[in-house]
């Protein structure tokens, strides 16, 4: 599975309270990190910060990332906004985002 899919699944698991699965998905994404593109590495880092509870830092890095990769705006919004307390990423939304990422590659 590509690192973006792992990141999305990790954030989704975190929003449902499954921190073990969230960390496993992020670890899988990080294994691909070293060979991945800069874009992927940044997205993985942003999602890792969200899962770790460092929302403010994740949002700051999202702004920097969006300046360099404006095509990722929707993905970044899903990672940072939908994982906010009181919000939940639905399985359908995440599944749709994974499909969009696959088509973009």
N, C-alpha and C positions, 0 to 999 in steps of 0.2 A: 504494500500500500504506500502511496506517496506521502511525504511528510505533511502536506496541507490537510489531507484527509484525516491523518492521525491527530493533528492539532484540533480540527473541528470536532472530532469524536471525543477528544480529551476535554474540551470546553463544555460540550454537551453533558458528559458524564459528571463534570464538576457541578453544573447547574442542577443536576438531579441528586446531588449529595454523595455521589460515588467517587470519593477522592482517590481510592485505590486504582480504579479503572482510569481515572483522569491522569494520574501519574504514570500509569503503564503506557497509555497512548502517547503522552509527551516523551517518555523515555524512548519509545519506538521512533518518534519523529526526530529526536536528538541523535539517534544512531545514524540517521540519514544526513544529519546536519553537516558533518564534515565534507561530504561529497556533494551536498546540495548547493544551490545557488544562493547568492547573498539575499535575494528576496525571500526564499524559503527560510533561511536562518533567522531573518528578522521576524517573520511571522511566528516561527516557533518560539522565539524569545518573548514576544508579546503575549502569546497564549500561556507560556510558562509563568509569566508575571501575574496574569489574571488568576490562574489556578492557585498560585501561591498567596493571593490576596493583596498583591501590590497593584491595585487598580490604577492609582494615580500615575505611577511610573509607566504602566502599560499604555495608558491613554496618551502620555507624552511621547512615548516611542511610536505610537500609532500615527501621531501627527507628523513626525519626522519621516516615517515610512511612506505615508500618503503623499508627501511632497515629492518623493523620489519615484513612487510607483502609484500614480493616481488611479490606475485600473483596479487596485485592490481596495478601494474605498468601501464597497459593499461587504467584502470579506472582513475588513477591520471592524466595521460597525457590528457585524454579527459576533465577532470575538469579544469586543469590549462592551457593547451595549446590551446584548442579550444575556450576558452572564452577570449583569448587575443584579444586586439583591432585589428580589421581587419580580424579576423577569426570568423567563425560561426559554431556552432555545428548544423549539419543538423538534422532534425527530424528522418530521417532514421538511422543515426549513433547512436543517443541517444536511439532510440527504440531497435536497435540491442544490445547496451550495457545493457539495462534493461533486455532483454531476456537472455543474457549471465549470468547476476547476478542471475536471478531466477533459471537458470539451475544449477548454482554452489551451490545453497543452498540446 
